Each structure stands twice: as C-alpha cells, then as structure tokens.
C-alpha cells in the first residue's frame, strides 16, 4: 500500500496573475492615463512571455479599464460625462445590494471583516496615511460585497467601482476627503449591524453622492 500522497498546490494560471497584477496597478493609480501599455514592454518588465500579457490586456479592455490605441493600450481619461454615467449605474446597483445584505440580518461574525477594515481606516486616517486608508477601504468593500447573495449583482458592482478607483487614489491623501468617507462608511456599518435595509440603502446613496462630488471636483480642477 502506497503512502498517503500530499495534495499538490494548484498555482493560479499565469494569465490570471498578470491580469491581477495590472489591475492592482490600475486600482492604485500607478499607471497614468495616456501612458502606452505595450505587450513586449510589459512582458519584459514582468518576466513573462507576451501571451499572458495579451490575455490580461484583453480582459482589462473588455471591462473598460484600458482601451486599445493602435498597437498598444492606454488607461482612458474619465471626463465629467463618464463619471456621471458610472455613478448613475452605481446608484442603481449598490444601495439595492446593501438593502439585501441588511435584510439578511448578518451576525457579528459575518460583519467582523467589515468592522476590522473600518477600524483600520480610522487608524490610517489618524496617522495621515492615505495609502493604508485606501487599502482598508478596498477591504471594506470586499467585506460587504462578500455578503451580497446575488453574485451577478456583485460582478456589476465591482466592475463599475473599478472604473473610478484610480481616481480615488488621488483623493484619499486629503484628510477632509478621508473624514467624509469614514463618516459615511460608519453610518453604513451601523445600518448593517442593525439589519436595517432602508437605512443601509440610504447610507450608501449618501456615500456615493459624496464620492461623486469629490471626483467631479477633482476632474474640474485637473
């Protein structure tokens, strides 16, 4: 009888890893708008062949996060009309998603990741650390979207949130902006803890309204 075999690790496909890496850079605002993203250059920098880079760029393009421009891709510059369109969709999707989460009466264990992210945001705000605040903000969103029962709804939410995340990277260094965001997310967390669907939806609408205003102000000043 042979010895018990150890389960082998299943490594994530290279194309998925390249996609996740590039998306992470886009989320953090580390790839500026208008900069050409060429397969050969990215492949050399990442130490991979051109095929997984091509696959990753095609996925990002299908999501609208990059656009084809000749033989390369670029990050599209969002104008006021783009922000209006994106937030019109977010206003339709996210309050309803939070209403569903609250109506399911999540318990303390389910809300623990959200509370931890909120605590980390508060600490980062006090420390004046915009990067840490943004990281905790992402974890906060991941925590509540993980509780949404409709996963197709989650995919839509994530897609349109990604479209403006790189802009958020340039706003969260502002202490006044962080204070507004933190206040709104505390109200949302309280509504979820209370299982109050209408209050959760209202808090998300207010949060989105503030985020839209902040991004439009930045766009107009650019």
N, C-alpha and C positions, 0 to 999 in steps of 0.2 A: 504494500500500500504506500503510495507516494505521500510525502509530507504535504501539509496544508499549504497551498500557494497563497502568496500575498497579492491582494488586489493591486493591479497596476494603476498608476496615475494616468488620468486622461488629460493630456495637455490641450489647451484651447487652440483651435486652428490658427495658423499664423495670420490669415486674413482678418480674423476677428480681433486678434491682438493689435494689429496695425490700425484697424478701424477704431478700437477703443483708445489707443494712444493719440491718434489725430483728433478724435472727438474731445478728449481731455484737454488737449492744447487749445482747441477752439473754445471750449467752455471757459477756460481760464484767460482768454483774450491774448494768448501768446502768439497767435498768428494774426497779424494785422490785415485789415481789409485791403483788397487790391494786390496783395503780395502773390505772385505766381506760385502755384503748387505743382511742381513738375515731377512726374513719376521717377525719372532717373535720379534727380537730386534727393528726393525723399527716401528712395530705396538705399542710396549710399549713406545717408545720414542715419537711417535706422538699421543698417547692416542686413538688409533682406533683399530678395530679388524684386523685380518690378511687378510681378504678378500679384502678390498680396496687396501692394500699394494701389495697383489699378483697381482691384476689387474693393478696397476700402474707400477710395475716392468715388467710385461709382455708387456705393451705398450712401455716402455723405451727400452726393449730388441728388440722389433720389429723395432724400429728406429735406432738400433745400438748404443745407448747411454750407455747401460750396456750389459754385456754378462753373460750367465749362466755359472756357475762354480760349479759343484757338486750340493749341495742343496741351494746354495746362488747365488748371482750375484756380479759382480765387474765392476768397470769402466775400460774399456780397455785402455792400454797404447798405444798411437799412435806413430808409428815409421815413418821414413822418407818416406817409400813407401806409408803408409796410407795418409800422408799429401799430397804427390804428387797426389794420386788418388782423394782425396777430392777436391783439388784445380783445377784439370782438369775438374771436373764437375761444380765447381763454375764459372770457366772461360766461360763455355758454357752457363750457365743459367743467371748469374747476369748482364753482360753487355747488353744482349738482353732485359732483363726486364727493365733496366734503359732507353734503347733506346725507348721502348714502352711508358714509363711514360713521357719522354720528348716530344715525338711526339704528345702526347695528350694535350700539352701546359697547364700544371697545372697553376692555378692562385695563387695569393698571399695567399688567404685564405687556399687553399689546401696545400700550402707549409709551412704554419705557424708552424705546429708541428715540421717539419724538421729544420726550422730556429731556433726555440727555443732550440731544442736538441743541435744544433751546438753552440749556444751561451753558453749553459750550459757546453759543452765540453771545450770550450775556457776558461771559468771561472775556471773549475776544473783543467785544465792544469796549469793555472797561480798559483793556490793555491797548486799545487803539490798533488792533491787528486786523486789517481788512481782509487779508488772505485767509486767516483762520476763520474769520466770520463767514466768508463766502463758502468755505469748505463745510462748516457746520450747517449753513443754510441749505446746501445741497443735500446733506444727510437728513435734515428736517423734511424736505420734500420727499426724499426716498422713503422716509418712515411713514408718512401718511398715505402716499400712493400705494405702498405695500398692503394697506388695509382696504383699498378700493376693490369691491368684489368683481366689477366688470373690467377685465384686463384689456379689452379693446379700447375702453374709455381711457385707461391708463396710458396706452401707447399714444393716443392722440394728445393727451396732456403733456407727456414727455416730449413729443415732437415739437410742439409749439413753444414750450418753455425753453427748449434748446435754442430756438431761433434768436432769442434775446439774451441768453446767458452771457455771451461775450461782452455785451454792453454793460451788464450788471457788474462785470469785473472792474469796470472803470468808475463805478459809482459808490462801491462799498468801502472805499478808503475815506469817504466823507462821514464824519461822526454823526451829523444831523440825519443823513440818509439811514445809517445803521439804526439810529434811535427810532425812526419811523417804522422801519422793517421789524425791529424787535417788538415794538408795542403791538403791531398788528398780529404777529405770529403768537404772542402771548394770549391775545384775545381768542385766536383760533384754537389754541391748545385748550383753553378753559372751556370752550364750547364743546369740543370733542370729549373732554373728560366728563362733562355734564350730560352727554348724549343728546344734545340739543341740535337737531339737524338744521332748523331755520337760523339759529344763531351762528352755526358754523358756516352756512352759506353766506350769511350777511357779512361775517368777518372776512371771508375770502374775497367777496366783492369789494370790500373796503381796501383790503391789501392789494388787490390787483389795480384798483383805481390809483392808489398811491404810487405803485410801481410804474404804471403807465405814465403818470405825470412826471415822475423823476426822469424816465428815459426820454420823454419828449423834450423836457427842459435841456437835457444834455445834447440831444440831437440839434436843437435850435442854436445852441451855443457853439457847436462844432464848426 
